[in-house]
C-alpha cells in the first residue's frame, strides 16, 4: 500500500478531487446509506463466506420477479450474442446470472471491507508478476478488465499486489460517493475521473497502471461499430485505441471469476504488439475478441442485464433491439 506522501504525489498526476468527509454527510437524509453500508460491512465480516453465497444468490433469484424488464434485457443480450443456443439453455444462464447478481452485492462489500489476509485465502493468483513488469521498465500498463458482476473484487485483487489508477464515475449521493471512493482506494488505488482522458494519458506516460473497462456501450461518441460475439455492429469505445496510440503502453487483459467457492484471478500476456496503430476500428475488433475470451471463462458472471447493444449504427434507433 502506498504511504501518504507517495499517494499525494501521485494524485497530482490527475485532475481529480477525492470526496472529503464533512458533517453534512451525517444529515438524516443520508442515514439510510450509512446504515445500509454499515450493516453489510458487518455481515460480510461476521458471516461465513458460504452463508453469504447462499443468501446473496437467493436474493438474486427473488429479484427476477421484481425487475422483470432486466430479465428481458439479459435474455435479449444472450439471444443476440449466442443465437445458436437453445431457449432452455439461455433461460438457465439468465437464472444463474441473476443469482450471481444478488451475490455480487456481497462481493462488492467483500472487496471494500474484507481485510487483505481473508481475501487472499479465497483467491488463486496467476501471473501477477506481470502487473509490475512494465512499471519497472518505466512503461505504462493498461489493465483491461470486463464488467464481471464482481468487478470491484477484480480491482481489489490488482491492488493487493500493485496499486494503480482506476477510472471513476462519481455517485450522485454524496454519502454513497464518499464510501464508494473510500472502498476503492483503501488498498492504495487512486481514482481518475472517467472524462479526464488527459489524466489517463499522463498516468500511462509516467509508467503507471490504469484499470480500464472497455466492454460496455458508452454511446456513439468516440466509438465504432464492430463485431461482439454474434452481433456484427456493436457500439464499442475507441478509448483503448486512443490510450495505446498516445502512450505506447502495455495492455494486460485481466479476469477474476468465481470457480466454486474460490476466485480465479489471472493476468494475461501483453497484447499491445497486436494492436493496429492509428486504426480505431481494428483496435476495437482486437479488444472485443480479447474481451469475448475473458467473458467465456465465467459466462454467467458477466453483466448481461446491461443494455450492451442499445446504440444503433444509424443513431436514430437507440434501444430498438430491446423493444418488447
C-alpha positions as semicolon CSV with decimal commas, in nm:
position;residue;x (nm);y (nm);z (nm)
1;X;0,000;0,000;0,000
2;X;0,129;0,349;-0,081
3;X;0,217;0,581;0,203
4;X;0,059;0,922;0,244
5;X;0,338;1,122;0,080
6;X;0,355;0,890;-0,220
7;X;-0,022;0,898;-0,257
8;X;-0,034;1,278;-0,253
9;X;0,246;1,297;-0,509
10;X;0,073;1,055;-0,743
11;X;-0,267;1,220;-0,705
12;X;-0,114;1,531;-0,864
13;X;-0,089;1,335;-1,191
14;X;-0,464;1,358;-1,241
15;X;-0,720;1,634;-1,209
16;X;-0,938;1,458;-0,952
17;X;-1,059;1,588;-0,616
18;X;-1,139;1,298;-0,379
19;X;-1,463;1,333;-0,181
20;X;-1,396;1,453;0,173
21;X;-1,588;1,371;0,486
22;X;-1,791;1,657;0,632
23;X;-2,059;1,685;0,898
24;X;-2,316;1,746;0,623
25;X;-2,284;1,376;0,533
26;X;-2,441;1,295;0,872
27;X;-2,766;1,467;0,779
28;X;-3,069;1,241;0,845
29;X;-3,136;1,213;0,471
30;X;-2,814;1,009;0,445
31;X;-2,876;0,785;0,744
32;X;-3,016;0,509;0,522
33;X;-2,693;0,500;0,323
34;X;-2,475;0,485;0,635
35;X;-2,692;0,221;0,796
36;X;-2,704;0,011;0,479
37;X;-2,327;0,010;0,428
38;X;-2,263;-0,038;0,799
39;X;-2,496;-0,337;0,809
40;X;-2,349;-0,504;0,502
41;X;-1,993;-0,437;0,622
42;X;-2,082;-0,609;0,947
43;X;-2,241;-0,918;0,798
44;X;-1,969;-0,982;0,536
45;X;-1,712;-0,980;0,815
46;X;-1,918;-1,190;1,057
47;X;-2,095;-1,448;0,842
48;X;-1,908;-1,737;0,673
49;X;-1,849;-1,699;0,300
50;X;-2,076;-1,988;0,207
51;X;-2,363;-1,841;0,406
52;X;-2,317;-1,511;0,222
53;X;-2,314;-1,708;-0,103
54;X;-2,647;-1,875;-0,030
55;X;-2,816;-1,557;0,093
56;X;-2,691;-1,348;-0,199
57;X;-2,790;-1,593;-0,468
58;X;-3,133;-1,639;-0,311
59;X;-3,187;-1,263;-0,314
60;X;-3,074;-1,253;-0,676
61;X;-3,323;-1,521;-0,774
62;X;-3,607;-1,335;-0,600
63;X;-3,510;-1,016;-0,783
64;X;-3,604;-1,181;-1,113
65;X;-3,968;-1,144;-1,014
66;X;-3,923;-0,776;-0,927
67;X;-3,707;-0,640;-1,212
68;X;-3,866;-0,833;-1,498
69;X;-3,752;-0,575;-1,755
70;X;-3,390;-0,656;-1,672
71;X;-3,463;-1,026;-1,714
72;X;-3,580;-0,949;-2,067
73;X;-3,265;-0,744;-2,130
74;X;-3,044;-1,034;-2,021
75;X;-3,242;-1,277;-2,236
76;X;-3,216;-1,046;-2,536
77;X;-2,841;-0,997;-2,492
78;X;-2,785;-1,371;-2,485
79;X;-3,014;-1,420;-2,783
80;X;-2,816;-1,163;-2,982
81;X;-2,473;-1,292;-2,876
82;X;-2,544;-1,665;-2,891
83;X;-2,832;-1,730;-3,135
84;X;-2,727;-2,094;-3,161
85;X;-2,805;-2,189;-2,800
86;X;-3,146;-2,325;-2,706
87;X;-3,408;-2,126;-2,518
88;X;-3,378;-2,369;-2,227
89;X;-3,004;-2,313;-2,205
90;X;-3,048;-1,936;-2,234
91;X;-3,306;-1,929;-1,954
92;X;-3,070;-2,130;-1,733
93;X;-2,787;-1,882;-1,791
94;X;-3,019;-1,590;-1,715
95;X;-3,130;-1,751;-1,389
96;X;-2,771;-1,815;-1,283
97;X;-2,678;-1,463;-1,387
98;X;-2,942;-1,310;-1,160
99;X;-2,842;-1,535;-0,873
100;X;-2,484;-1,415;-0,920
101;X;-2,606;-1,057;-0,940
102;X;-2,756;-1,094;-0,594
103;X;-2,433;-1,235;-0,457
104;X;-2,240;-0,953;-0,626
105;X;-2,377;-0,717;-0,359
106;X;-2,179;-0,913;-0,102
107;X;-1,880;-0,949;-0,334
108;X;-1,857;-0,570;-0,366
109;X;-1,875;-0,542;0,013
110;X;-1,606;-0,808;0,043
111;X;-1,386;-0,603;-0,193
112;X;-1,435;-0,289;0,017
113;X;-1,447;-0,423;0,372
114;X;-1,256;-0,752;0,400
115;X;-0,900;-0,748;0,539
116;X;-0,625;-0,847;0,295
117;X;-0,546;-1,178;0,465
118;X;-0,903;-1,303;0,437
119;X;-0,933;-1,212;0,069
120;X;-0,602;-1,376;-0,021
121;X;-0,720;-1,705;0,129
122;X;-1,015;-1,705;-0,112
123;X;-0,826;-1,618;-0,434
124;X;-0,595;-1,810;-0,663
125;X;-0,347;-1,579;-0,838
126;X;-0,188;-1,642;-1,176
127;X;0,092;-1,440;-1,339
128;X;0,057;-1,143;-1,100
129;X;0,425;-1,063;-1,165
130;X;0,307;-0,914;-1,494
131;X;0,139;-0,632;-1,301
132;X;0,476;-0,480;-1,211
133;X;0,691;-0,592;-1,505
134;X;0,638;-0,286;-1,725
135;X;0,627;-0,033;-1,442
136;X;0,981;-0,140;-1,352
137;X;1,076;-0,058;-1,711
138;X;0,913;0,285;-1,688
139;X;0,636;0,189;-1,928
140;X;0,269;0,243;-1,856
141;X;0,029;-0,051;-1,827
142;X;-0,335;-0,053;-1,934
143;X;-0,509;-0,327;-1,736
144;X;-0,821;-0,416;-1,933
145;X;-1,095;-0,590;-1,738
146;X;-1,459;-0,667;-1,804
147;X;-1,782;-0,579;-1,626
148;X;-1,797;-0,904;-1,436
149;X;-2,052;-0,881;-1,158
150;X;-1,763;-0,889;-0,912
151;X;-1,563;-0,616;-1,089
152;X;-1,494;-0,444;-0,754
153;X;-1,323;-0,762;-0,641
154;X;-1,112;-0,769;-0,957
155;X;-0,984;-0,417;-0,889
156;X;-0,913;-0,501;-0,523
157;X;-0,712;-0,809;-0,626
158;X;-0,499;-0,593;-0,855
159;X;-0,435;-0,351;-0,569
160;X;-0,327;-0,627;-0,332
161;X;-0,014;-0,675;-0,540
162;X;0,038;-0,341;-0,710
163;X;-0,195;-0,040;-0,660
164;X;-0,264;0,178;-0,960
165;X;-0,527;0,411;-1,103
166;X;-0,891;0,333;-1,166
167;X;-1,145;0,512;-1,385
168;X;-1,408;0,663;-1,157
169;X;-1,768;0,771;-1,202
170;X;-1,889;0,975;-0,901
171;X;-2,218;0,875;-0,741
172;X;-2,494;1,136;-0,716
173;X;-2,548;1,067;-0,345
174;X;-2,262;1,238;-0,153
175;X;-2,259;0,985;0,132
176;X;-2,261;0,691;-0,109
177;X;-1,989;0,861;-0,314
178;X;-1,767;0,908;-0,007
179;X;-1,799;0,542;0,096
180;X;-1,753;0,420;-0,261
181;X;-1,434;0,621;-0,304
182;X;-1,303;0,502;0,032
183;X;-1,373;0,140;-0,059
184;X;-1,198;0,165;-0,393
185;X;-0,890;0,344;-0,263
186;X;-0,832;0,176;0,075
187;X;-0,577;-0,063;-0,077
188;X;-0,375;0,216;-0,234
189;X;-0,554;0,271;-0,564
190;X;-0,604;0,626;-0,690
191;X;-0,906;0,738;-0,893
192;X;-0,916;0,934;-1,217
193;X;-1,238;1,083;-1,349
194;X;-1,383;0,890;-1,643
195;X;-1,391;1,211;-1,850
196;X;-1,027;1,301;-1,779
197;X;-0,857;1,142;-2,081
198;X;-0,556;1,374;-2,042
199;X;-0,515;1,249;-1,687
200;X;-0,531;0,887;-1,802
201;X;-0,264;0,955;-2,063
202;X;-0,046;1,126;-1,805
203;X;-0,075;0,820;-1,578
204;X;0,033;0,586;-1,858
205;X;0,311;0,812;-1,985
206;X;0,452;0,827;-1,631
207;X;0,481;0,449;-1,632
208;X;0,187;0,382;-1,400
209;X;-0,102;0,137;-1,424
210;X;-0,458;0,221;-1,528
211;X;-0,752;-0,017;-1,469
212;X;-0,991;0,019;-1,764
213;X;-1,319;-0,147;-1,869
214;X;-1,384;-0,123;-2,247
215;X;-1,667;-0,376;-2,275
216;X;-1,987;-0,170;-2,235
217;X;-2,190;0,050;-2,470
218;X;-2,087;0,406;-2,377
219;X;-2,270;0,576;-2,662
220;X;-2,174;0,666;-3,017
221;X;-1,930;0,945;-2,925
222;X;-1,571;0,821;-2,971
223;X;-1,698;0,479;-3,072
224;X;-1,703;0,245;-3,369
225;X;-1,942;-0,034;-3,464
226;X;-1,763;-0,367;-3,478
227;X;-1,845;-0,734;-3,402
228;X;-1,903;-0,852;-3,047
229;X;-1,989;-1,222;-3,028
230;X;-2,263;-1,269;-3,293
231;X;-2,360;-0,901;-3,311
232;X;-2,190;-0,751;-3,618
233;X;-2,234;-0,384;-3,526
234;X;-2,184;-0,345;-3,150
235;X;-2,109;0,009;-3,035
236;X;-1,753;-0,013;-2,898
237;X;-1,540;0,259;-2,741
238;X;-1,228;0,378;-2,921
239;X;-1,080;0,474;-2,585
240;X;-0,845;0,177;-2,581
241;X;-0,701;0,276;-2,918
242;X;-0,658;0,638;-2,808
243;X;-0,475;0,542;-2,489
244;X;-0,249;0,285;-2,655
245;X;-0,157;0,501;-2,953
246;X;-0,081;0,808;-2,745
247;X;0,113;0,641;-2,462
248;X;0,272;0,329;-2,618
249;X;0,163;0,141;-2,307
250;X;0,144;-0,231;-2,245
251;X;-0,204;-0,388;-2,247
252;X;-0,277;-0,664;-1,997
253;X;-0,620;-0,834;-2,001
254;X;-0,736;-0,935;-1,652
255;X;-1,016;-1,157;-1,522
256;X;-1,138;-1,269;-1,180
257;X;-1,421;-1,520;-1,198
258;X;-1,554;-1,736;-0,920
259;X;-1,491;-2,109;-0,960
260;X;-1,678;-2,295;-0,689
261;X;-1,609;-2,100;-0,371
262;X;-1,278;-1,950;-0,483
263;X;-1,173;-1,683;-0,732
264;X;-0,952;-1,738;-1,033
265;X;-0,756;-1,413;-1,076
266;X;-0,550;-1,408;-1,395
267;X;-0,326;-1,155;-1,565
268;X;-0,279;-1,233;-1,934
269;X;0,021;-1,161;-2,153
270;X;0,074;-0,816;-2,302
271;X;-0,122;-0,776;-2,628
272;X;-0,005;-0,425;-2,718
273;X;0,211;-0,553;-3,005
274;X;-0,101;-0,694;-3,169
275;X;-0,280;-0,358;-3,177
276;X;-0,309;-0,196;-3,522
277;X;-0,189;0,157;-3,452
278;X;-0,386;0,459;-3,572
279;X;-0,669;0,221;-3,658
280;X;-0,953;0,266;-3,406
281;X;-1,176;0,011;-3,577
282;X;-0,907;-0,255;-3,597
283;X;-0,808;-0,194;-3,235
284;X;-1,172;-0,223;-3,123
285;X;-1,209;-0,554;-3,310
286;X;-0,899;-0,690;-3,136
287;X;-1,017;-0,567;-2,797
288;X;-1,362;-0,722;-2,840
289;X;-1,211;-1,058;-2,936
290;X;-0,998;-1,043;-2,623
291;X;-1,298;-0,947;-2,409
292;X;-1,502;-1,235;-2,552
293;X;-1,240;-1,484;-2,434
294;X;-1,242;-1,333;-2,086
295;X;-1,623;-1,337;-2,060
296;X;-1,647;-1,700;-2,167
297;X;-1,441;-1,801;-1,863
298;X;-1,737;-1,708;-1,645
299;X;-2,026;-1,657;-1,885
300;X;-2,294;-1,643;-1,617
301;X;-2,095;-1,389;-1,414
302;X;-2,084;-1,109;-1,671
303;X;-2,328;-0,815;-1,659
304;X;-2,585;-0,943;-1,908
305;X;-2,859;-0,726;-1,756
306;X;-2,687;-0,416;-1,902
307;X;-2,817;-0,297;-2,242
308;X;-2,493;-0,372;-2,422
309;X;-2,639;-0,309;-2,770
310;X;-2,865;-0,009;-2,710
311;X;-2,681;0,224;-2,952
312;X;-2,751;0,157;-3,319
313;X;-2,519;0,247;-3,608
314;X;-2,758;0,495;-3,769
315;X;-2,804;0,687;-3,444
316;X;-3,180;0,703;-3,495
317;X;-3,300;0,379;-3,338
318;X;-3,142;0,381;-2,994
319;X;-3,268;0,087;-2,793
320;X;-3,466;-0,073;-3,076
321;X;-3,301;-0,409;-3,009
322;X;-3,465;-0,416;-2,668
323;X;-3,822;-0,335;-2,765
324;X;-4,082;-0,570;-2,618
